[in-house]
Amino acid sequence: MTFRPIHQIVQTRAVTEGAGVSVRRAIGTPELGQLDPFLMLDHFGSDDPDQYIAGFPEHPHRGFVTLTYMLDGHMEHRDSMGNRGDLVAGGAQWMKAASGVLHSEMPRQTDGLMRGFQLWINLPAAEKMSDPAYQEFGPAVVPEVVGAGARARVLAGEYGGARGIVDDPNTALLYLDATLAPGAAFEAPVPASHAAFAYVFEGAATVEGRAAPGHALVVFGAGDRVRIVAGDAGARLILVAGRPLGEPVARYGPFVMNTREEIEQALADYRDGRLVRARASVSGG
């Protein structure tokens, strides 16, 4: 058993998405363009409706998966194929855009805190033009593991005898939301083959004696286990890991393919109204 040290700390960048929503971007920046198989991580959060009410109007995706996890607030999903979902606090949505999806994500509240994460996960070349699919889950079905000074919601993968609700078969995804009491230690096994990161969004913590500051991405080095110790005020964080795909990546805005020619085809398909090719299958609870 080898605990993973901190390999890199990446400060977030403030960017504007959708119709003017400000987010903190941790993956998909000049400092960290990608962490195979992860393409982007955005942390959105505000209690000022003027900063989120315009939401994310209809936009396209092709070639990857989005995983949205709501911490607070209420977001409505709609797409060009007639699907509709309500994403509430504690719920998650896994959307395999694959060959093409047009969708919108709009707040269903006019005041209060809106907070969550969106993670982009790459698809292998063999899956990029497959049919879209969705997994949608409410907070009641997310398993929670409680230990000494720590509790973890298991969104994907296995932890503490619980299996997560989201299945990302290409990456063997692990996604935990962990809350730690002051000074408490949290440990989780992580396959040595996986890329892994943590993002502390409340309080502060340390990893192997090194500070893991709040609102920064901690990229882990080699090992097969992660140990995180909360600071004096406690901590809350997400721990995410996935199996790298090891394939070339070509990306432009909302399209992620393997070659520049495939990106140009995606742009042409979107321009000519051919992006959406199949209705998505839906599963969840």
C-alpha positions in Angstrom: 0.0 0.0 0.0 1.4 3.3 -1.1 -0.2 6.7 -0.3 -0.3 9.1 -3.2 1.5 12.4 -2.6 0.6 15.7 -4.2 2.0 15.9 -7.7 0.6 19.3 -8.6 -1.6 22.1 -7.2 -3.5 23.9 -9.9 -5.2 27.2 -9.0 -8.6 27.7 -10.5 -9.3 30.3 -13.2 -12.4 32.5 -13.2 -14.2 32.0 -16.6 -17.6 32.9 -17.9 -19.9 30.2 -19.4 -23.4 30.0 -20.8 -25.2 33.3 -20.7 -22.8 34.9 -18.4 -22.4 32.5 -15.5 -19.1 32.8 -13.6 -17.3 29.5 -12.8 -14.0 28.4 -11.3 -12.2 26.2 -13.8 -9.6 23.8 -12.6 -9.1 21.5 -15.6 -9.2 22.9 -19.1 -6.9 25.8 -18.4 -3.4 26.8 -19.7 -2.0 25.4 -16.4 -3.7 22.1 -16.8 -5.3 21.5 -20.3 -6.4 17.9 -19.4 -5.8 15.1 -17.0 -6.6 12.0 -19.1 -9.4 11.0 -19.1 -10.7 14.3 -17.6 -11.1 17.2 -20.0 -12.6 19.9 -17.8 -13.7 20.6 -14.2 -15.9 23.6 -13.4 -17.0 24.6 -10.0 -20.0 27.0 -10.1 -21.4 28.6 -7.0 -23.1 31.9 -6.0 -25.9 33.2 -3.8 -26.4 36.2 -6.1 -29.1 35.4 -8.7 -27.6 38.0 -11.1 -24.6 35.7 -11.4 -26.5 32.5 -12.3 -30.1 33.2 -13.4 -29.2 33.4 -17.1 -28.0 29.8 -16.9 -26.7 27.8 -19.8 -29.1 28.1 -22.8 -29.1 25.5 -25.6 -25.7 24.5 -26.8 -24.1 21.5 -28.5 -21.8 18.7 -27.4 -20.1 15.8 -29.2 -17.5 13.2 -28.3 -17.5 13.1 -24.5 -19.4 12.8 -21.3 -20.6 15.5 -18.9 -21.2 14.6 -15.2 -23.0 17.3 -13.3 -23.3 17.2 -9.5 -25.5 19.7 -7.7 -24.5 20.7 -4.2 -27.1 23.4 -3.7 -30.0 24.7 -5.8 -32.1 23.4 -8.6 -31.3 23.1 -12.3 -33.5 22.0 -15.2 -32.1 20.1 -18.1 -33.8 20.0 -21.5 -32.5 18.8 -24.9 -33.4 18.7 -28.5 -34.6 15.1 -28.3 -37.4 15.8 -25.9 -35.7 14.7 -22.7 -36.2 16.8 -19.5 -34.6 16.3 -16.1 -34.7 18.2 -12.8 -31.3 18.3 -11.0 -31.7 19.1 -7.4 -29.2 19.5 -4.5 -27.4 16.2 -4.0 -28.5 14.8 -7.4 -26.3 13.9 -10.3 -26.6 13.6 -14.1 -24.3 11.7 -16.4 -24.8 12.7 -20.0 -23.0 10.8 -22.8 -23.1 13.3 -25.7 -21.3 10.9 -28.0 -22.5 11.5 -31.6 -24.3 14.7 -30.7 -26.7 16.5 -28.2 -28.2 19.9 -28.0 -29.2 20.8 -24.5 -29.8 23.5 -22.0 -29.2 23.8 -18.2 -31.3 26.5 -16.6 -31.8 27.5 -13.0 -35.2 26.8 -11.5 -34.8 29.3 -8.7 -34.7 33.0 -8.4 -32.8 33.4 -5.1 -30.6 31.4 -2.8 -27.4 29.5 -3.3 -26.7 27.7 -6.6 -23.6 25.5 -6.3 -22.1 22.4 -8.0 -19.6 20.8 -10.3 -19.5 19.8 -13.9 -16.8 17.3 -15.0 -16.1 16.5 -18.7 -14.9 12.9 -19.2 -13.4 11.8 -22.5 -14.8 9.0 -24.6 -12.6 6.5 -26.5 -12.6 6.8 -30.3 -14.8 3.8 -30.7 -17.5 5.5 -28.6 -17.4 9.1 -29.9 -20.0 8.6 -32.6 -22.2 6.1 -30.6 -25.7 6.9 -29.5 -26.2 9.4 -26.7 -27.3 8.2 -23.2 -28.3 9.6 -19.8 -28.1 8.6 -16.2 -30.1 10.8 -13.9 -30.3 10.4 -10.1 -32.0 12.1 -7.2 -30.2 12.6 -3.9 -32.1 9.9 -2.1 -30.4 7.1 -4.0 -26.8 8.2 -3.5 -25.2 5.9 -0.9 -23.4 7.4 2.0 -20.6 5.8 4.0 -20.0 7.1 7.5 -16.8 6.6 9.4 -14.8 8.1 12.2 -15.0 11.9 11.6 -15.8 11.5 7.9 -18.7 10.7 5.7 -18.6 10.2 2.0 -21.4 10.2 -0.6 -20.5 7.7 -3.3 -21.5 9.0 -6.8 -19.3 6.6 -8.8 -17.1 3.6 -8.1 -16.8 1.6 -4.9 -16.0 2.9 -1.4 -16.5 1.4 2.0 -18.7 -1.4 0.7 -21.0 0.9 -1.2 -21.3 1.2 -5.0 -22.0 4.5 -6.6 -25.0 5.3 -8.7 -23.2 6.5 -11.8 -21.5 4.0 -14.2 -18.9 5.3 -16.6 -17.7 2.0 -18.1 -14.8 3.4 -20.2 -12.9 4.9 -17.3 -14.0 2.9 -14.2 -14.8 6.3 -12.6 -14.5 6.9 -8.9 -16.3 10.1 -7.6 -16.7 10.8 -3.9 -18.1 13.8 -2.0 -16.4 13.7 1.4 -17.1 15.8 4.5 -14.4 15.7 7.2 -14.6 16.9 10.8 -11.8 19.1 12.1 -8.5 17.1 12.1 -10.2 14.0 10.8 -8.4 11.7 8.3 -10.1 10.3 5.2 -8.6 7.4 3.3 -9.7 5.8 0.0 -8.2 3.1 -2.3 -7.5 4.4 -5.8 -6.2 2.0 -8.5 -2.5 2.7 -9.3 -3.5 3.0 -13.0 -5.9 5.8 -12.5 -5.4 9.6 -12.8 -6.7 11.1 -9.5 -7.5 14.5 -8.1 -9.2 16.2 -5.2 -10.8 19.6 -5.0 -11.4 21.1 -1.5 -14.4 23.5 -1.7 -14.9 24.0 2.1 -12.2 24.4 4.7 -8.7 23.2 4.1 -6.7 19.9 4.3 -3.3 18.3 3.9 -2.0 15.4 1.9 1.1 13.6 3.2 2.0 16.7 5.2 1.5 19.2 2.3 -1.3 21.7 2.2 -4.2 21.1 -0.1 -5.7 24.6 -0.2 -9.3 25.4 -0.8 -10.6 26.1 -4.3 -7.6 24.6 -5.9 -7.1 21.3 -7.8 -4.8 18.7 -6.1 -3.4 16.3 -8.7 -2.1 13.1 -7.0 1.1 11.3 -7.8 1.8 7.6 -8.0 0.3 5.2 -5.4 -2.7 3.1 -4.7 -4.4 4.9 -1.8 -5.2 8.5 -0.9 -5.1 10.0 2.6 -6.5 13.5 3.3 -6.5 15.1 6.7 -8.8 18.0 7.4 -7.6 21.3 8.9 -8.8 22.9 12.1 -12.1 24.0 10.5 -12.8 20.7 8.8 -13.1 20.2 5.1 -15.4 19.1 2.3 -14.0 17.9 -1.0 -14.6 15.8 -4.0 -12.2 12.9 -4.8 -12.2 11.8 -8.4 -10.2 9.2 -10.3 -10.4 7.5 -13.7 -8.6 5.2 -16.0 -6.7 7.1 -18.8 -7.7 6.4 -22.4 -4.3 7.2 -23.9 -5.7 8.5 -27.1 -5.1 11.8 -29.1 -7.4 14.6 -28.3 -8.6 17.3 -30.7 -11.0 19.8 -29.2 -12.8 23.0 -30.1 -15.3 24.5 -27.8 -18.1 21.9 -27.1 -16.6 19.3 -29.4 -13.9 16.8 -28.4 -12.7 14.3 -31.0 -9.5 12.6 -32.0 -8.5 14.5 -35.1 -8.8 18.0 -36.5 -10.8 16.6 -39.4 -13.4 15.1 -37.0 -13.7 18.5 -35.3 -14.3 20.2 -38.7 -17.0 17.5 -39.4 -18.7 18.3 -36.1 -18.7 22.0 -36.9 -20.2 21.3 -40.3 -22.8 19.0 -38.9 -23.8 21.6 -36.3 -24.0 24.3 -38.9 -26.1 22.1 -41.2 -28.5 20.8 -38.5 -27.1 17.2 -38.6 -25.4 17.1 -35.2 -28.3 15.2 -33.5 -28.5 11.7 -35.0 -30.2 9.6 -32.3 -32.4 10.0 -29.3 -30.7 9.3 -26.0 -31.6 6.4 -23.8 -32.3 7.4 -20.2 -31.7 5.5 -17.0 -31.6 6.6 -13.3 -33.4 6.7 -10.1 
